[in-house]
Amino acid sequence: MIDEKIEITLDVEVMGANLKRFRKAKGLSREEFAYRIGVSSRIIADYEDGFKKPSLPTFYKISVILG
């Protein structure tokens, strides 16, 4: 059970790091990215820092914007 929690945590952290990398590669600030997705820049920070994971509809919007 503990190993599964660690694996999920690492996956969220990796996803957040990748999200930040792709956002920056597109030349988007957190504020602009958040505006395009329809969330606050604080939520984007939480995604990128691995504290939260986006809902499926939000994840879809992210994938469309980042290509």
C-alpha positions in Angstrom: 0.0 0.0 0.0 2.8 2.5 0.9 4.7 1.7 -2.3 1.6 2.4 -4.4 1.2 5.8 -2.7 4.8 6.6 -3.4 4.5 5.6 -7.0 1.4 7.8 -7.5 3.1 10.7 -5.8 6.1 10.4 -8.1 3.8 10.2 -11.2 2.1 13.4 -10.2 5.4 15.1 -9.6 6.7 13.9 -13.0 3.5 15.1 -14.7 3.9 18.5 -13.1 7.5 18.9 -14.1 6.6 17.9 -17.7 3.7 20.3 -17.7 6.0 23.2 -16.7 8.5 22.2 -19.3 6.0 22.0 -22.1 4.3 25.3 -21.0 7.6 27.1 -21.0 8.5 25.6 -24.4 5.3 27.1 -25.8 6.3 30.5 -24.3 3.3 30.7 -22.0 3.4 32.3 -18.6 1.5 30.6 -15.8 -1.1 33.4 -16.0 -1.6 33.1 -19.8 -1.8 29.3 -19.6 -4.3 29.4 -16.7 -6.4 31.9 -18.6 -6.5 29.7 -21.7 -7.5 26.6 -19.6 -10.0 28.5 -17.4 -8.3 28.0 -14.0 -6.3 30.3 -11.7 -2.5 30.6 -12.0 -2.4 29.2 -8.4 -3.9 26.0 -9.7 -1.3 25.8 -12.5 1.4 26.2 -9.8 -0.2 23.4 -7.8 -0.2 21.1 -10.9 3.4 22.0 -11.8 4.6 21.5 -8.2 2.8 18.1 -7.9 0.3 19.1 -5.3 -2.8 18.6 -7.4 -3.7 16.8 -10.6 -6.0 18.2 -13.2 -9.5 16.8 -13.8 -10.0 14.9 -17.0 -11.7 17.9 -18.8 -8.9 20.2 -17.7 -6.3 17.6 -18.8 -8.0 17.6 -22.2 -7.8 21.4 -22.4 -4.1 21.2 -21.4 -3.4 18.7 -24.1 -5.1 20.8 -26.8 -3.1 23.9 -25.8 0.2 22.2 -25.5 -0.3 20.0 -28.5 
